[in-house]
Amino acid sequence: MKHQAILVFSLLIPLAACTTAPTVSLMPQEDGSFRSVATSENEQQALGSSLSLAESTCRERNLRHAVLNADSHYRGLPLRTADPTRQEAELVAYANSPTFPSLTANDDYQVKVHFKCM
């Protein structure tokens, strides 16, 4: 039984290392609202992190958050297409973009949430 526990634990360690936490930032806006920007390896994690930040920001003020706008954007490698010339053009545009992401980073999705505390 002890050997099984050690085996299971040793198998879980690499899984934890592969998953990275989303990066989230908060920007106050002129009108008293806020914008949170989260990046993650999947859209659900980025959205969840952005909404969680909105909730905690307003909770600190004893208020509730109201989402004014949410925008999700895929920033990862271009997906494969049937047209090879289009695929080539998308890869060139991706590599030459000013915000060329790291190939080892897990920031394929970016979610921006504009919210207000009410």
C-alpha positions as a Python dict, from the first residue, in 0.01 Angstrom:
ca = {
    (1, 'M'): (0, 0, 0),
    (2, 'K'): (286, 236, 87),
    (3, 'H'): (450, 172, -254),
    (4, 'Q'): (124, 253, -434),
    (5, 'A'): (95, 585, -254),
    (6, 'I'): (451, 676, -349),
    (7, 'L'): (387, 578, -711),
    (8, 'V'): (68, 785, -732),
    (9, 'F'): (238, 1084, -570),
    (10, 'S'): (535, 1064, -808),
    (11, 'L'): (297, 1053, -1106),
    (12, 'L'): (110, 1363, -989),
    (13, 'I'): (417, 1583, -949),
    (14, 'P'): (481, 1623, -1326),
    (15, 'L'): (114, 1705, -1385),
    (16, 'A'): (128, 1991, -1137),
    (17, 'A'): (442, 2123, -1303),
    (18, 'C'): (278, 2131, -1648),
    (19, 'T'): (-13, 2349, -1544),
    (20, 'T'): (64, 2714, -1489),
    (21, 'A'): (-154, 2964, -1313),
    (22, 'P'): (-318, 3231, -1525),
    (23, 'T'): (-164, 3577, -1518),
    (24, 'V'): (-410, 3849, -1421),
    (25, 'S'): (-374, 4225, -1402),
    (26, 'L'): (-614, 4496, -1288),
    (27, 'M'): (-636, 4845, -1433),
    (28, 'P'): (-854, 5117, -1280),
    (29, 'Q'): (-1034, 5329, -1539),
    (30, 'E'): (-1109, 5702, -1538),
    (31, 'D'): (-1482, 5655, -1482),
    (32, 'G'): (-1436, 5447, -1164),
    (33, 'S'): (-1470, 5114, -1343),
    (34, 'F'): (-1198, 4851, -1374),
    (35, 'R'): (-1052, 4633, -1648),
    (36, 'S'): (-901, 4297, -1569),
    (37, 'V'): (-683, 4118, -1822),
    (38, 'A'): (-605, 3749, -1777),
    (39, 'T'): (-396, 3515, -1992),
    (40, 'S'): (-397, 3139, -1963),
    (41, 'E'): (-357, 2815, -2155),
    (42, 'N'): (-736, 2786, -2196),
    (43, 'E'): (-1022, 3029, -2226),
    (44, 'Q'): (-1218, 2903, -1925),
    (45, 'Q'): (-922, 2954, -1688),
    (46, 'A'): (-857, 3305, -1818),
    (47, 'L'): (-1223, 3403, -1789),
    (48, 'G'): (-1254, 3250, -1444),
    (49, 'S'): (-945, 3432, -1319),
    (50, 'S'): (-1062, 3762, -1460),
    (51, 'L'): (-1408, 3726, -1303),
    (52, 'S'): (-1256, 3614, -973),
    (53, 'L'): (-1044, 3928, -967),
    (54, 'A'): (-1353, 4139, -1037),
    (55, 'E'): (-1540, 3970, -754),
    (56, 'S'): (-1258, 4010, -499),
    (57, 'T'): (-1193, 4373, -601),
    (58, 'C'): (-1555, 4470, -537),
    (59, 'R'): (-1586, 4253, -226),
    (60, 'E'): (-1300, 4455, -71),
    (61, 'R'): (-1525, 4761, -115),
    (62, 'N'): (-1832, 4577, 24),
    (63, 'L'): (-1991, 4598, -322),
    (64, 'R'): (-2088, 4355, -597),
    (65, 'H'): (-1933, 4351, -942),
    (66, 'A'): (-2127, 4414, -1262),
    (67, 'V'): (-1965, 4313, -1590),
    (68, 'L'): (-1992, 4586, -1853),
    (69, 'N'): (-1806, 4403, -2129),
    (70, 'A'): (-1602, 4085, -2178),
    (71, 'D'): (-1373, 4005, -2467),
    (72, 'S'): (-1187, 3680, -2536),
    (73, 'H'): (-901, 3651, -2782),
    (74, 'Y'): (-696, 3350, -2898),
    (75, 'R'): (-326, 3446, -2921),
    (76, 'G'): (-170, 3104, -2976),
    (77, 'L'): (-28, 2939, -3282),
    (78, 'P'): (-254, 2951, -3588),
    (79, 'L'): (-470, 2643, -3624),
    (80, 'R'): (-415, 2411, -3918),
    (81, 'T'): (-617, 2492, -4225),
    (82, 'A'): (-686, 2300, -4543),
    (83, 'D'): (-521, 2573, -4752),
    (84, 'P'): (-140, 2547, -4711),
    (85, 'T'): (-77, 2899, -4846),
    (86, 'R'): (-312, 3047, -4589),
    (87, 'Q'): (-142, 2846, -4313),
    (88, 'E'): (197, 2976, -4421),
    (89, 'A'): (75, 3337, -4422),
    (90, 'E'): (-78, 3297, -4074),
    (91, 'L'): (247, 3152, -3935),
    (92, 'V'): (451, 3437, -4084),
    (93, 'A'): (211, 3696, -3937),
    (94, 'Y'): (224, 3520, -3600),
    (95, 'A'): (605, 3511, -3589),
    (96, 'N'): (637, 3873, -3701),
    (97, 'S'): (377, 4015, -3464),
    (98, 'P'): (513, 4270, -3215),
    (99, 'T'): (385, 4062, -2922),
    (100, 'F'): (528, 3729, -3034),
    (101, 'P'): (459, 3502, -2737),
    (102, 'S'): (702, 3250, -2599),
    (103, 'L'): (651, 2903, -2743),
    (104, 'T'): (687, 2755, -2395),
    (105, 'A'): (440, 2993, -2228),
    (106, 'N'): (84, 2892, -2152),
    (107, 'D'): (-78, 3220, -2252),
    (108, 'D'): (-273, 3122, -2562),
    (109, 'Y'): (-595, 3291, -2447),
    (110, 'Q'): (-643, 3647, -2331),
    (111, 'V'): (-967, 3758, -2166),
    (112, 'K'): (-1046, 4123, -2087),
    (113, 'V'): (-1334, 4198, -1851),
    (114, 'H'): (-1456, 4553, -1800),
    (115, 'F'): (-1652, 4580, -1475),
    (116, 'K'): (-1784, 4823, -1221),
    (117, 'C'): (-1841, 4786, -847),
    (118, 'M'): (-2198, 4869, -749),
}
